[in-house]
Amino acid sequence: MEIWINPACSKCRSAISLLDAEGAEYTVRRYLEDVPTEDEIRAVLDRLGLEPWDITRTQEAAAKELGLKDWAKDADSRDKWIAALSAHPKLIQRPIITAEDGTAVVARSEEAVRDALSR
């Protein structure tokens, strides 16, 4: 199990606390420092069953600078979104936990963390 975190994020800290309380084995990826490649983002999106715009933090300054709210959300634009997430990792929703069964969850709630633990 791996968890992508920003240590400054309270939801990330809460997820880590819950994983620790449950005795889970996991690795931490500080994705702002160890930036995921476009291929890694594609793989996580496949595991999540989501599209890049579903995990984009649209209120971040970079999102506004890029004008993401005006970008198309379709198959032709998917690679553009993924490139933006890799170039501006702060735009990636967090935390993301990759579960042992090959799936992943955006673990912003206790329920989502527990869901990842149960997989």
C-alpha positions as CSV (number, residue, x, y, z in Angstrom):
1,M,0.0,0.0,0.0
2,E,1.3,3.5,-0.9
3,I,-0.2,6.8,0.1
4,W,0.5,10.0,-1.8
5,I,0.6,12.9,0.7
6,N,1.4,16.5,1.2
7,P,2.6,16.7,4.8
8,A,1.0,20.2,5.2
9,C,-2.5,18.7,4.5
10,S,-4.7,17.9,7.4
11,K,-6.6,15.2,5.5
12,C,-3.2,13.5,4.7
13,R,-2.2,13.7,8.3
14,S,-5.5,12.2,9.4
15,A,-5.2,9.4,6.9
16,I,-1.6,8.6,8.1
17,S,-2.8,8.6,11.7
18,L,-5.6,6.1,10.9
19,L,-3.3,3.8,9.0
20,D,-0.9,3.9,11.9
21,A,-3.7,3.2,14.4
22,E,-4.7,0.2,12.3
23,G,-1.2,-1.1,12.1
24,A,-1.2,-0.9,8.3
25,E,2.0,-1.4,6.4
26,Y,2.4,1.4,3.8
27,T,4.9,3.6,2.1
28,V,4.6,7.4,2.0
29,R,5.1,9.3,-1.3
30,R,5.5,13.0,-0.8
31,Y,4.2,13.7,-4.3
32,L,5.2,17.4,-4.3
33,E,8.8,16.3,-3.9
34,D,8.7,12.9,-5.7
35,V,6.5,14.1,-8.6
36,P,4.5,11.4,-10.3
37,T,5.2,10.9,-14.0
38,E,2.4,11.1,-16.6
39,D,2.4,7.3,-16.8
40,E,2.2,7.0,-13.0
41,I,-0.8,9.4,-13.0
42,R,-2.5,7.3,-15.7
43,A,-1.9,4.2,-13.7
44,V,-3.4,5.7,-10.6
45,L,-6.4,7.0,-12.5
46,D,-7.0,3.5,-13.9
47,R,-6.8,2.1,-10.3
48,L,-9.2,4.9,-9.1
49,G,-11.5,4.4,-12.0
50,L,-11.5,8.2,-12.4
51,E,-10.6,10.8,-15.0
52,P,-7.8,13.4,-14.4
53,W,-10.3,16.3,-13.9
54,D,-12.0,14.2,-11.1
55,I,-8.8,14.4,-9.0
56,T,-7.8,18.0,-9.9
57,R,-7.8,20.6,-7.2
58,T,-9.4,23.4,-9.2
59,Q,-9.2,26.1,-6.6
60,E,-5.4,26.1,-6.6
61,A,-3.6,29.1,-8.0
62,A,-2.0,27.0,-10.7
63,A,-5.5,25.8,-11.8
64,K,-6.6,29.3,-12.2
65,E,-3.5,30.4,-14.0
66,L,-3.9,27.5,-16.5
67,G,-7.6,28.3,-16.9
68,L,-8.6,24.7,-16.1
69,K,-12.2,25.6,-15.6
70,D,-12.4,26.2,-19.3
71,W,-10.7,23.0,-20.4
72,A,-12.8,20.3,-22.0
73,K,-13.4,17.2,-20.0
74,D,-13.3,14.6,-22.7
75,A,-11.1,11.8,-24.1
76,D,-9.3,14.2,-26.5
77,S,-8.3,16.5,-23.5
78,R,-7.3,13.7,-21.1
79,D,-3.6,13.8,-21.9
80,K,-3.5,17.6,-21.5
81,W,-5.0,17.2,-18.0
82,I,-2.6,14.5,-17.1
83,A,0.4,16.6,-18.3
84,A,-0.9,19.5,-16.2
85,L,-1.1,17.3,-13.1
86,S,2.4,16.1,-13.6
87,A,3.8,19.6,-14.3
88,H,1.9,21.0,-11.3
89,P,1.5,18.2,-8.7
90,K,-0.1,20.6,-6.2
91,L,-3.2,20.2,-8.4
92,I,-3.5,16.5,-7.5
93,Q,-6.2,15.7,-4.9
94,R,-4.8,14.1,-1.8
95,P,-4.3,11.8,-0.1
96,I,-4.5,8.9,-2.6
97,I,-4.0,5.4,-1.3
98,T,-3.2,2.6,-3.6
99,A,-4.7,-0.6,-2.1
100,E,-3.2,-4.1,-2.1
101,D,-5.9,-5.4,-4.5
102,G,-4.7,-3.1,-7.3
103,T,-7.4,-0.4,-6.8
104,A,-7.0,3.0,-5.2
105,V,-9.0,5.6,-3.3
106,V,-8.9,9.3,-2.8
107,A,-8.8,9.1,1.0
108,R,-10.2,12.4,2.2
109,S,-12.5,10.7,4.8
110,E,-12.1,8.1,7.5
111,E,-14.5,5.9,5.5
112,A,-12.3,6.0,2.4
113,V,-9.2,5.1,4.4
114,R,-11.0,2.2,6.0
115,D,-12.2,1.2,2.5
116,A,-8.6,1.1,1.3
117,L,-7.6,-0.9,4.4
118,S,-10.3,-3.5,3.7
119,R,-9.1,-4.2,0.1
